[in-house]
Amino acid sequence: MRTETKCIQAGYEPKNGESRMIPIIQSTTFKYDTSEDMGKLFDLEAPGYFYTRLQNPTNDMVAAKIAALEGGSAAMLTSSGQAASFFSVFNIAGAGDHVIASSAIYGGTFNLFNVTMRRMGIDFTFVDPDCSEEELDAAFKENTKAVFGETIANPALTVFDFDKFSAAAHAHGVPLIVDNTFATPVNCRPFEHGADIVIHSTTKYLDGHDATVGGCIVDSGKFDWMAHKDKFPGLTTPDESYHGITYAEKFGNEGAYITKATAQLMRDLGAIQAPMNAYFLNLGIESLAVRMERHCENAQQVAEFLEGHEKVTWVNYPGLPSNKYYERAKKYMPHGTCGVISFGVQGGRSAAEVFMKHLKVAMIATHVADAHTCVLHPASSTHRQLSDEELVAAGVGPDLIRLSVGIEHIYDIVEDIAQALEAI
Ligand SMILES: *Cc1c(COP(=O)(O)O)cnc(C)c1O
């Protein structure tokens, strides 16, 4: 199946007379005929469900669809993108370990790593995404367990150098984890470029309709845990909290990572997605390929319009030939990147506020990457406590406007932006 078909059909094959849409198994628990039957599930000897805090059939159908889209071997849904980022790292790194992350990552991920996970005893080194191979190599330590990056960084729109980061990760015997939220598997499949694990905030394009918060982790099944036995004892030695199972032996490279994340992390931390939300997510994914095409088409036109406008001082969109990452985006995302643009207006902070006030189609919202065109001025909202100098240091200038181009008619979007720019 091709991507468009997988969006509709992967993950669930109804049998004769069964519902065509995935069923919502809205049940906390599952019934068995004998204790032996249930015992086999607890021992991970047989596949099946016993409690929705760990696994639910509706979730698994949607996870299987995302795994198919990414070309992975196994996947799980989480309650949010944040939970997916946390699990993806915590599944293979604990107190005393070290992780390398690109500094161009989502702010929430940066906080999770730099504050919360540091408190758990995990050390992080943040590297400039455009650092040299030597600088990247020098960031590795004896206890490094993973490298983390973002295909198209939110909000910097930096395009990830997959070749450089995957080569370095693999030379040091650790997996590359990539947040593929902005590109989606329609525009980029990180496993084809050396990534080993992919995570998503499904809250964004995958759901696509502002309906549900969620996350997903997908394993490529290609990382050889046993070849680096000493680095990943959680996968390569018996789990005493799970009847002495050695995940990498019992489930192989294809299943070990997600099975451990389910049996251990989901069991203990319980960040499961509600089956109802998984249903909505699936509904969103059905139109993902069509929506992404339109998002990119619209964003390209908006970016070109902004670039030619006298009141616009700069435009950041990887689809513009003038963009620093244009060539790299073409290499990894030949069919388009995403619908998110950032730009600046003449007159700085106050001009940006006037512009925002006059928009009618584009809605002011702390959100990106869904069907509705929405816009955010960080200097007067999420970053309003910072001075102009501090904003510049944070890479979010006082004039920066983040625009997430939706799938409304392009004329309505452009006309709206044009009249709001006139008001400045
Ligand atoms: C929003 C976002 C997240 C966090 O996801 P939530 O679903 O909000 O928890 C992680 N990564 C990226 C790139 C995001 O845009």
The ligand as an SDF file (V2000), in Angstrom:
LIG
                    3D

 15 15  0  0  0  0  0  0  0  0999 V2000
    3.3670   20.0640   20.4790 C   0  0  0  0  0  0  0  0  0  0  0  0
    4.6320   19.3500   20.2930 C   0  0  0  0  0  0  0  0  0  0  0  0
    5.0990   18.4180   21.2300 C   0  0  0  0  0  0  0  0  0  0  0  0
    4.3630   18.1410   22.5170 C   0  0  0  0  0  0  0  0  0  0  0  0
    3.1830   17.4740   22.2370 O   0  0  0  0  0  0  0  0  0  0  0  0
    1.8570   17.5450   23.1680 P   0  0  0  0  0  0  0  0  0  0  0  0
    0.9360   16.6570   22.4210 O   0  0  0  0  0  0  0  0  0  0  0  0
    1.4310   18.9700   23.2280 O   0  0  0  0  0  0  0  0  0  0  0  0
    2.2340   17.0010   24.4940 O   0  0  0  0  0  0  0  0  0  0  0  0
    6.2750   17.7480   20.9670 C   0  0  0  0  0  0  0  0  0  0  0  0
    6.9770   17.9860   19.8410 N   0  0  0  0  0  0  0  0  0  0  0  0
    6.5610   18.8880   18.9160 C   0  0  0  0  0  0  0  0  0  0  0  0
    7.3750   19.1210   17.7050 C   0  0  0  0  0  0  0  0  0  0  0  0
    5.3880   19.6000   19.1180 C   0  0  0  0  0  0  0  0  0  0  0  0
    4.9940   20.5030   18.1950 O   0  0  0  0  0  0  0  0  0  0  0  0
  1  2  1  0
  2  3  1  0
  2 14  2  0
  3  4  1  0
  3 10  2  0
  4  5  1  0
  5  6  1  0
  6  7  2  0
  6  8  1  0
  6  9  1  0
 10 11  1  0
 11 12  2  0
 12 13  1  0
 12 14  1  0
 14 15  1  0
M  END
$$$$
